[in-house]
Amino acid sequence: MSDIRQLYSFIALADEMHFGRAAANVHIAQPALSQHIKLLEQRLGLRLFERDRRHVALTPEGRVLLEKARDTLGRYEGLLQAAASLRSGADGAIRLGYVGSAIYDPALMALMRDYRQARPGIELAMEEHDVNRQLTLLQSGDLDAALVRTPVPQLPGLVYRQVVQRALIAVLPKDHALSGAGTLSLRQLAQEPFLIQNDPPGVGLAWSVLAACRRAGFTPHPLKATRDVAVTIGLVALGMGVALVPETQALARREDISYHPLDDPLAVSTLTLAYRQNTQQAAVKDLARFVLARAAG
């Protein structure tokens, strides 16, 4: 850092051509400024100023190096500003995982759009993964934050923040006997084959579906595991079974299926933001604050 102080002194003296005024400009004593100039000249092996008791002037070499010194300090101050932005969370990069069904949630999409507008300095890279894969990548440091559907295992070292909760709705093939009905009781579907996410036991949307069925007094059989919600709905349209999905999926209108509210107020799916408790990334902490503020509003 002493070299940087010497550059400040060099530029201040070049601007003022007076040791006293230059020292005052950089907030040091005049002898300290003189020492800075002397040390810089020794380091460079060049005289930067011609000086006597009454007169200070740049040498030809000093004139050449002055602009380079200004450029160096400009880049250094830019570095300090960039570091300050990173510390505040205004700049940086976030690798954010998400479950595929989240892309249909207007609240989440509005939140991400507003976040990008509010934090243009953040490079946000979004990756689609299932819940289990996201938690694995989060723990290994290959994701910085994750948007998952609860329930999820409360893994040590991770923080979970609710983003938005949605009711589950039933999806039936268009030619199903109940497709013209309105609100359904899940018991009406007890004999149907169910299509659910291929989530681990106790995790994600699949477990929310199974928990709702068990509250209704049955365990779905047969169960058919699917890769994601979009595939699930496609298979329902083909008559392969019925499914429960977040209500926001109904925004994607299709003529070959029907959507039905359920009479179970506990049949819900919650999108949750997860991140490492010990993260040192100010941008991730800022994202969490942003999400919490929106959820509270």
Salt bridges, closest charged atoms under 4 A:
ASP3 OD2 - ARG43 NH1 2.89
ASP15 OD1 - ARG70 NH2 2.64
GLU16 OE1 - ARG21 NE 3.15
GLU41 OE1 - ARG51 NH2 2.94
GLU67 OE2 - ARG70 NE 3.61
ASP71 OD2 - ARG75 NE 3.05
ASP105 OD1 - ARG166 NH2 2.89
ASP114 OD2 - ARG294 NH1 2.62
GLU127 OE1 - HIS129 NE2 2.99
ASP144 OD1 - ARG95 NH2 2.91
ASP144 OD1 - ARG276 NH2 3.87
GLU192 OE2 - HIS176 NE2 2.74
ASP228 OD2 - ARG227 NH1 2.71
ASP256 OD2 - ARG254 NH2 2.90
ASP264 OD2 - ARG215 NH2 2.84
ASP286 OD2 - ARG119 NE 2.59
ASP286 OD1 - ARG289 NH2 3.82
